[in-house]
Structure formats: C-alpha cells, structure tokens
Amino acid sequence: MTADLILTNATVYTVDGARPWASSLAIKDGRVLSLEDIERGPNTEVVDLDGAFVMPGLVDVHNHHALAGRAALFELNFGLDAGLDDILAAVRSRAANLGPDEWVVGGAWASTLVSTLSKSSARHALDEAAGGRPVMLSDDSRHNRWVSSRALELAGVTDTTPDPTGGEIVRDPATGEPVGVLLEAAGVAVERALSETRTLTAEQHVAASRHGIGTLHSYGVTAFQDAGVSADILGALKSLDDAGELHAWVVSSLLINDPIFGFDPIGAPLLEVAGQYRSEHHRPDFVKIFLDGVPPTRTAAFLEPYLPDAAHGACHHGATTMPGDELAGWLRTAAAAGLSAKVHCTGDASVRATLDAVEKVRGEGFTEARFQVAHGQFVHPDDLPRFASLGVAADISPFLWVPGVIPAAIAEVLPGERAGRMQPNRSLLDEGALVAGGSDWPVSESPNAWEGIHGLVTRQDPTGTFPGALWQEQAITLAEAVEVFTLAAARAMGLGDVTGSLVPGKSADFVVLDRDPFKTDPSALVKTKVTQTWFAGHRVYHRA
C-alpha cells in the first residue's frame, strides 16, 4: 500500500512505549500508515524535514475554547498585571465607543485585587469610567465578577437581595450595599441580565469557536475537551464539522449545574438534546459538575479551615455545591446514559467527596464510565492511591499553580504549609494515576502546553516573573510531562484509541517543533515553538 504523505529525515517521538522513536512517518487517508519510509506511489507527497522534531499533536483535557474566542473577538481584554487604574483606563477607552446603555464586558482581573475592588469607592470609580454604562468584568478564575452600579440595577441586585446558594454578594460593612464584587453564583444574575440585551448570533458563536480552535492550532493542539458548554457552543461545533471546518477532535462537557456562566438549558434538559450535536469530530460525551469554587475567594471546600478573617471567622472550610448522595446520583445518571463526568474540585474536601461518590457508583457496576477530577490542586495524602484504584483521572492545569498570581492569592487565605503543597503530580504518577494536562484557557492566558510542560518539569514560573519553585519534590520527567499533554489526556477524554500517539491506525495528528525538547535545557522548555500543526494528515497551521 502506498502512502499519501511521507515525512522523511525527521526525529519522530511517538509517545508509544513499544517504539518511542522513528525517523519517518507515512500517512494514508488521514491516518498513520507506517513509521517507515515505505513504497511511494506516483501521487505520494514526500517532505524532507531536515532532522526536525515531530511528536503527536498536543491534547488539552480542559479548556473553554469558545469563551476564549468570544473574549478575543467581542470583549475587552486586559492582563493579570493590570491594577485598578489600568482597568479603569481600559474601561474608559472601551466605553467611549459604545452607546449610552451598551455593556462593557471583559477581563481578567487578578485574584489578588479582591480586597481592592471590594469597596464602594471602587464601584463608583468604575461607574465614572464607564459613563454610567453596565460593566461586567471577570476575574482570573472566571468564577467571580466585578460589576458597575448599572449592571447591579439591571440584574435586580439591591441592598436587600439575599445571597444565592453557592454565591456571595460582597457588601459594604458600614451600609450593607453591594460593592460590585460578586462571588461564584452571585454573578449569574448579571450574566442573565447581559444575555437579555447582548446575545451573540449563531454566526458569532461559530466565529468564536473557529477563532478559539485556530489559536489552539497555533500551539499544536489537535484534540481538546471543552470543560463547560452551552447549547450555542454545541451548535457552533456541529455547524463547523458539517461544513468540513472542524479540524480537531473535540469532546464537550455538558453542564449539570452552573454557578458561573448563566447558560440555559443545563442539567437533564441539556442531556436530552446533546446527542443531536454529535458529529464525526465532535463528541458530547461528558457531563460537568462544579463541586466547589476557588480558594482565593474561600469558596473551595477544604478538610481543614482557611486562615481566619472578619467575614468567615476561624472555622470556615468552604462547602461543596451539593451533598454526596446528589453527586453520586448525577454520576449514576450520566453513566447510565453512556456519559462520563468531569468534576471541578479545587479543595481537598471536594476531591474526597468526588472519590467517595465514584466509589459508590463503581460498586454499583458502572465500570466503563470515565471520571475526571478537574484541577485537584489539593489532595489529601490518604486519597492519592484512590485515583488509580477507582479509575479516576487527574485533570491538572499546571499553568495555574506554578509561582504566580493565583498561588499568591491562595497563600493569603491558607496557612503557608498547606498553600505551598499544590498539585502532587509525582505522587499521583507513582501511585499509578492517569494524569492529564489541561490549560483551562482562557483562565490561563494562553493554551501553550509548553508552559505547562515547563512547569511540570521545573515547578517554576515559565515566564520568570515570579521566583522560586512550588513543592519541587513533585516535579516529573520531560517524557512524563509530554505524555500528560498527549496520550494521557487523550485517554482521559476517551480518545486514546484515536489520537495522542503516533502508531499505525491512529489519526495522523502531529506537530513539528523548532527544537528537540529532549536536548533542551529544562529552564528553556517554555521557548519551544510549534512550526507546523497537522490534523488527520492535513496541515492546519504553519508558522510564518
């Protein structure tokens, strides 16, 4: 059998233990045919790579591609280094080109700004910058909002509005009035008010997904799991695939509960219609459950208490969004429908609750469903071996825990000996767990897997901005880190037989790099660049 395409004179790293290295790659009908320079036909294209490094396309087990595309195309963007004055200047510039009651939407402000923004004076400054317009700005976790007085008015949030379940309206301690910072579910009312006057068209949703996927291609990502989709996002993905434009393997996560996005429908009604959006490259195969919030705002659920503060006292642990029986019920419902589950857990108590629920469901005979603990920054040592024994994948986002803004914010609310013990990746791998890499983009500023790989190997900030290392003993090897962002991630999302490694029969998804990472100093891994991205045997990105 002759190949359609043969890459020769290459350094091919396959991420296949049986044959990790090759010098050629032959492709037929979009799949890997051979790792040899086989017989050529009259129409075979031959590409001499002059020794360039080739590896499987990168796999991102956790991102929000459409939200990232929407933000890039339709929203105000400012970096995590922006202070209050910088944010106000950006809002003022954006508002100058808007109508009198048009929304200013964007982000992301750093978690370390919570106390700065939690003042009525900050909200008044935001009102002035926006010219009285409604404003909604997300934080770096995308779980929390800072909004203007007009946005509070449109959302019906007043001095007497009670805190919603799973959320908090931060108030001025002297007057009781909302200061404009809305934690977790408290922001949903504003999201819904926004959707009443600022709804994207179907074409704009398609544009957002297209833009997001194009950005992923530029970083070598050929397969990903969107960690929380709306019906609009599902429709956009199917439209792209039906048009022959979806050049990636996409797994979608259907929201069971929604403390932050304000999507509708969610839960059972969304599960009922999701099947109609399935296509060749799009698999709505997971549900997504938010089991807690995030540590910087004390909404993550922990086994031991946070540091004392005036608002929560000395015994605040955070709380899960639902009791264990309800969580197990949703996992059971999903498994019975042939679906798997991703559960957002950022505190060790929510991780344990998820493992307990999985243990119950596994014991009832649901052995085929895949389960993921998403983020899992903090895991009690007693729970480490349970990941492997229960078949639970650790969906990790190393972009978010190397020294930086978010760890600094966490260090303000947890005792030092606990705050620094995040992401026990070495221990998870040693216990036999499946560890899968995700960017959580746009929570991370880019979906560049080499930032994550750099962090996994060095436990240091890839940008060099923040000194030191976080829990150096949990560093893993480069080969392990590459597998985390290829085959392991593919397996975690149910695509291990399709992509993630270069073996005959799998989709011909691969990248060409500007260097051999195995010959690169670990401190320079983040400098690795993708020069070409190929999906199913077709080039979808070429670096100019």
N, C-alpha and C positions, 0 to 999 in steps of 0.2 A: 504494500500500500504506500503510495506516495503522499508526501505532506503538502499542505497549502503553504506553510511557512516554516523555515528552519533558521534558528538562531545559532550561529557558529562562533567559535573563538570567544566564548563567554565564560565567566566564572559563575556557575549556577548553584545557588544554595537552595535545596529543595524543601527543607523542613520535613524531611522524611527520614526516619531513623534507619530504614533499610538501605537507603542510598542517599546520603546527605549532599553529595557533590556531583556535579557533571560539568561538561564543557559545551554541550549542545542541547537544544530544545526544539523538538519537532512538533508541529501543530496541524491538526486536521479537523475541519468542521467545528472550530471553536474550542476544541479540547486538546489536552496534551496527548500526543500520539506516542512519543518516544523521547528518551533522554540521550539519543544517539543521533549522529549526522547520517540519517538514513537515505535510502534511494530517493532521488529527485525526479520529478516529472517535468514536462515542458512548461507547466504553469506555476511551478514551485518558486515562491519568493525566498531568496536567501539573504540574510542580513548578517554581516560580519561585525560583531560588537567590539572587536579590538580589545578583548580582555575585560570588558565592563562587567560589573557585578549585577547579577539577576537573582531575584528572590520572588516568592509568591506575593500577590497583591496583599496589601495590608487589610486587616479586618478590624472594624471598630464596633465593639459589642454594645456601646452606649453613647448615642448622640441624639441631638434634636435637629436634624438636617434642615427641616422645613422652617423651624423657628429661626435658625441661623440665616437661612436665605431670606426670610421675611425681614429680619432685622437689617441685613445688609442692603436690601432694596428699598425698604419703605419706612425705616425708623432712624432715630437719632442714635449715633454711636459715640461713646467716649470710653477711654481706657480706665483700668483699675487704678492708675496713678492719678486720676483726676480728683482734686479736692473740691470742697464746696464751691469756692469761687469759680473754678474751672467748669463745674457742672452748670452753674447759673449762667455763665457766659455762653455755653453751648446751647442752653435752652433759649436764651435771649436771641441768639442768632437764628435758631430754627423758627421760633415764633414770629420773627419779623416777616416771614414769607407766607404766613398762614392767615386764614380768615378769622373773624372775631371769636368763634367758638370751636375752632378746629383743635384736635388733640395734638399734644406733643407726647410721643411715645418713644421709649428707648431705654438705654442702659449701657454699661452696667456699673453701678457704684459699688465701691469696696465694702465688704462686711465690717471693716474697721471704722466706718463712718456712722454706724448705727446711732451712737450717742450724740454725734454732731448734728444729725438730721432730726433727732427726737426732741425738737424744741419748736414751739410755735413760731419763734422768730425765724427759724429756717424755712418754715412753710410760707410765711409772709414774704420772705425774700424770693422764694420760688414763684409765688403769685405775681410779684412785681416783674420778674424776669420774663414770665410768660404772658404778660399783659392781661392777666385775669383768665387766661385760657385753661382748659383742663389739661393736666400733665400727669403721666404715669411713667415712672422710671423704676426699672427692676434692679435688684442687687446682683452681686456676682453669682449667687446660688440660683437666681431666678425664682426663688421661693418667696421673696419679700418685695414690697413696693414702697416707694416714696411718692406721694401724690399731692397735688395742689388743692386749694380750697374749692375750686370749681369742680374738680374731679370728685371730691367728697360729696359735694352737693348733688351732682348728677347720679351718684351711687346711692344717695339716701343715707349716708353715714353722718350721724349727728352726735351731740353730746350724750344723748340717751340711748344710742344704738348699742345693744349688748354685743359682747364678743361672740363671734360664731364658734361653733365647735371646731377645735383644731386651729384656731387663729386668735390673734390679739390685735385690737385697735390701740396703739400706743397713745397715751393721753398725757396732757399737761397735768402734773400732780397738783398744781395750785387751782386750776379752773375746771379740770375734767374734760376739756375739749380735746378732740383728736388733733394730734400734732402733724399728721400726714404720713407717718410710718405705719404700714400695715403688714403684720407678720402672718405668713402662711395663708390660711383660708380667709383671713380678713381682707385680702386683696381681691378675692373672687368677685365681690360686688362691683368693684371698679372695672374689672375685666369685662363684666357683663354690660355695664353702662357704656363702655367703649364699643362693644360689639353692636350696640343699638344704633350707633351713628357712624361707625367706621368699619365697615365689613369689606373684606377683600373679595374680589370676584373669583370665579373658578379659574380664569386665566391667570390671575395674580398668584393664586395658590400653586398652579403649575410652574409659574416663573420662579417662585420661591424654592420649590423642590429642585427645579433644574439648576438654579444657581448654587444651592447647597451641595448637590451632587457634583457639579463642576469643580467646586472648591475641594471636595473630598478627593476627586481625581488628581488634583494638583499636588496632593500629599500622598498619592499612591494607594488610596483606599478604594477597593473594588467590591467590598461587601460590608454592610453595616446593619445594626439594629437601631431603629428609632425607638427611643425609650418612652414615648407617650404621644399617641397620635389622635387627631380628631377625624371625623368623617371627611372633612375637607381635604386633609392630608392624604387619607386613603384614596380619595377620588383623584387627587393630583397624581399619585404614583401609578394608579391604573391607567390614567389618561396617557402618561408618558410611555408606559410599557406598550399599550395598544398602538401607539404611534411609532413604536420601534426606537424610542429615545431613552429608555431606562437601561443605562449601561452599568449596572451594578446589581448585586444580589442584595435585596432589601427584606429584612424581617421587621414587621411592625408590632408594637406593643399596645394593646387595647386598654384604655383606662378603665379601671374598676371604680376607683374613687379619684377625685380631682380637687385637691386643696389649693391649687395654684393657677391653673390655666383658664378655668371658666368654660371648658368645652361642653358641648351638648350635641348628641347624646353621649352618655358614659354608662358603664355597667352592663347589665343584661341587654338593654336595647341596642347598645353598640355591638355586643357579641352576636346578636341576632342578624345583623346586616353585614358584618365584616366579610363573610365569605364571598359576597358579590364583588369584592375588590381584589380577589386573588388573581394573579396572572403569572406568566412564565417566570418573571424575575422578582415578583413581589409576593411575600408570604406573611399574611397577618396571623402569625402562629402563636403569639404570646399575649398574655394579659399583663397589665402593670398595676401594682398596688403600692401606694405611698403608705408606709407603716409609721414613719415619723418625719420630722422636719430636718433641721440642720443645727449643728452645735453652736455656732456663733450667736444665734438668737434664742438659745436654750430650748429649742423645740425638738431636738433629738432625744431619744429615750435611752437613758443610761441605768446600769445596775447600781452605781454609786452616784452620789449627788454632785451637782455643779458647785462651783465656788459660791459662797453666799452673796446675795445682793439685796438691795432695798425692795425690789419688786417681788422677788420669789422666796426670800428667806434662805435658811441654811440647809433645807432638806429637799430641795427641788431636784427631781430626777428627769424631768420631761415625761412624756407619755406617748404611748402608741395611739394610732388613729382608730384602732378597733381592737376588741378583745381577741384572744387566741382562738376561740371557737369560731368567730366570724371569719378570721383569716383562713383557718383550715377549711371552712365552708367554701370560700371563694376558690381556694386551691383545688378542692374537690370538684367544684363545678367546672372549672377550667379543664382539669384533667379528663373529666367525663366527656367533655366536648372535643377532646383531642388537642387541647391547647396546653402550652407551657406557661410559666409565670416568672416575671421579674419583680422582685420586691425591694423597694427603696428602704434601706436601713443605714443610718449614719451613727447610731449609738449601739453599744454592745447589748443593751436590753432588747432592742428591736431585732438584732441579729439572732439572739437566743429565741425570741418568740417565733421567728420565721423557721428556725431549725426545728423547734418543737412542733410547729404545725406541719411541716414537711414529714417529720417522723410519723405523725398520726396518719397522714394521707398515704404515705408509703405502706404503712401497716395495713391499710385497707385494700391494698392490691394495685394501687396506681404506680406502677414501676417504670412506665415508659415516659411519663411527662418530665420535661426538663425544668429545673428550678434554678433561679439565679438570685443571689443576694447582691443587690446593686450598691456600690460604694463600700459598705462594710469597713469603714476606716478603723473602727474599734471592735475588736473581737476578744472576748474573754478567753484565756488560755484553755479552759475546760472545753470550749466549743470548737477549737481548731480542728481536732480529728473528726468532728461530726460532718464537716463539709464533704469529705471523701466517703465516709460510711453511708451518708444519706444521698449521695449523688447530687450535691448542690454546688453549682459553680460560683466562684467569687468573681463578680464583675467589678474590676478595680479601675480607678481613674487616677493614675499617678500624677497627672497634670495638676491635681488639686491638693496634693499633700506634701510635695517637696517644699523646702523652705519658701515661704511666700505670704501673700496677703491672707489667705484663708487659714493656714496654720497659725499665723499671728493672731487672728481673731479668735481662734479656738483656745489659744494659750491665755486669753483674757477671761475665759469662763470656766476652764477646767484646771485642777491642780497640775503643776508642772510635770510631775512624774507620770501622769496619765496623758496629758496633752501631747507629749512627745512620742508616745507609743502608738503610732498610727500605721496602718497597713502592714500587717505581719506577713509579707509575701513569702519570705524564705521559709517561715514556719508552715504556711499553708501548703507550699510545694512539697516540703519534706514530709508532710502528713498525707500526701497523695491527692490533694485537692486539684480540681481543674480551675486554673486561674486565667481569666480572660481580660484583655485590655480594652478599655473604652476611654474616649476623650471627654465625654459629657459636654462637648461643644454645643452651643456657644457659652456654657458656663466656663469652660476653658476658652481662652481667647482664640485658639486655632485647633484644628483636628490633626496637628502634626504628630504622628506616632513616634517620631524620633525624639520629641521632647519627653514623651512617656518612657521610651526605652532608656534614654539617658538617665531619667530619674530612677528607674528600676535598678539600674546597674550601679549608679553612684550615690543615690539617695540625696542628691544635691540639686539646687535650683539650676535648671539648664541655662537660664539667661545670665547667671552670675550676679544678679542683682542682690539676692539675699544670701548671706554667708552661712557656712556650716552645713551639717547633714542631719537628717532626721532618722534616728534609730538605725545607724549604719549597719548593725548586725543583720538587718533584714534585707540587705542587698542581694540580688540574684545575678546569675551569669548573663552574658550577652545572648548566648544561644537560647537560654530560658526566656529572656525578655522578648526576643524575636518571635518565639513560639507563642508567647502570651498575646501578641498582636497579629498572629496569623492563624495557625491551626487550632490553638486552644480556643480562641474567640469564635472561630467557625463552628467548632464542636459545641460550644456553649449555646449557640443560637440555632443549632440543628442543621448546619450546613457542612459538617465535617466530611461528608461523602461527596460534596460538590466543589469545594474550594478550600483554601488555607494551606495547601502544599502542592508541590509540582510533581505529580505522579500520573502515569498514563491513565486516561479515562476521566480525569477531573477537568473542570473548566480551565481554559488557558488564561488565567488571571495572573499577571506578574508585573513587576516593576523593574526598571533599570535605574541603578543608583550612580551617583557621581564618584563613589569611593567604595572600597571594601570595608564594611564596618568592623570586620574581624581583624583588620590590620590598622584600625584607627584607635588612637588613644581614647580611653573612656571619657575623658574630660572634653573631647571634641565630637562625641557621637551626635549631639544636637545639630551639628553643622551638616550632617548628611542631607543631601538633596535628591529628590526624585527627578530624573531627567525624562523618563517615559513611563506611562501607565498603560497597560493593555488589559482589556476585559474581553473574555471569550474569543481570544485570538485577534482582536481589533484594537488598534491604538486609539486611546481616548484622551490622552494628554501627552504633549511634547513640550518640554521646557525650551523656550527660545534662547 
